[in-house]
Amino acid sequence: MTKMASYEANEGRKNVAIGSYFRSDYIGWQVLKSIISASIAFIVAFGMYIFYDFEVFMTDIYKMDLLGFARYILEQYLWVVGLYAVISYIVYTMRYSRAVKSLRLYQMNLRRLAEMYRQ
């Protein structure tokens, strides 16, 4: 009984919040948030890269193939965001399955406790 109360107060709150979603809804929402975060991080990192040697970038901008540069940046963006989305999918799938498994165990313990009270 004390284990169940401890579970409710600590880990149970997070697991109940996770368990209130359908699997695909929870994972999809978390992956979407991860993609948005990865996009913001990529934009910030790209901006820092450009501003690091801004003078060199501005002198070379007339010499470089702008479409090739844009294609290269887009490919890098897609790799970063794709990899981050795959990792997020794996992490949140495991987190969801652990939460559901933990909630099932908690429900089983609640049933046992209710049966003990009935006796």
PyMOL commands that set and color helices and strands:
alter all, ss='L'
color gray80, all
select helices_A, chain A and resi 2-9+11-19+23-52+54-60+66-118
alter helices_A, ss='H'
color red, helices_A
deselect
rebuild
show_as cartoon
